[in-house]
Amino acid sequence: MWNIQGEVFSFSNFFATLIMYVAWRFANAEGREGKFYEAKVGALICGLALTNQHTSVLYIFPTSLWVLFTLYRHDLADFKSLFQVGLRGLAGFVPLSPA
């Protein structure tokens, strides 16, 4: 039992680090397509992180607000783009679906 709990918390740290890495890549992405690609990858990782440990919302929420603001500033916040990013976020919840 203790072994499983230890892996959950280390996996949570892995996802937190991965989210910050993708946020850094998003900030340094060149052009509209680069930023949009990193936003989609980040949404998928955020969905996966939320299936593992729900306290990850404490850093996903402010990071996602910053990403949305940046997408809006680069004129990428139209319905189609946000829908695609949202679908990637929902795809991260697939591990919670029943088998």
Secondary structure by P-SEA (a helix, b strand, c coil): caaaaaaaaaaaaaaaaaaaaaaaaaaacccaaaaaaaaaaaaaaaaaaaaccccccaaaaaaaaaaaaaaaaaccccaaaaaaaaaaaaaaacccccc
